[in-house]
Amino acid sequence: MAKAIQESKGKYVINNTAQIIPIFSVLTWLPDGTVAKGNAATISTSSFAGINLGAIDPQSYGFAVKTGNVKNAIAGLGAVAGQYVYMDIISGQLTLTPPISPPNGVYKIGKAEPTDNSSSLITDIFLEFEVIIEPEL
């Protein structure tokens, strides 16, 4: 499975669900200390676990980051440099459009960045998690 080259510190997490968690999914903590794909309709402020840098098989460990630059995490979104990236209402996904609130929460995951100084491609995200509005649970 593909791994992202990353410039950030993170931790190992465990996927205790029955599904594979795809690379670059938004993760949230579950009460038992494991992770699952998160979404803006159900996350609580303290449960953001980060973005995984490789797919995580069921009942397996993976690596997640909460800070720093994650390369290629937003490839294909069509972002411009400096544009905010949000947690989507679709579990695990990122979006450039903030979810409608209420009833959903609005969580800024970070800012879009170019891959390098010589590239016009915007595929990286600089993680800076911020709660804009919490969901109505």
PyMOL commands that set and color helices and strands:
alter all, ss='L'
color gray80, all
select helices_A, chain A and resi 45-47
alter helices_A, ss='H'
color red, helices_A
select strands_A, chain A and resi 6-7+10-15+26-29+35-37+48-52+60-65+67-70+84-87+94-95+106-114+122-133
alter strands_A, ss='S'
color yellow, strands_A
deselect
rebuild
show_as cartoon
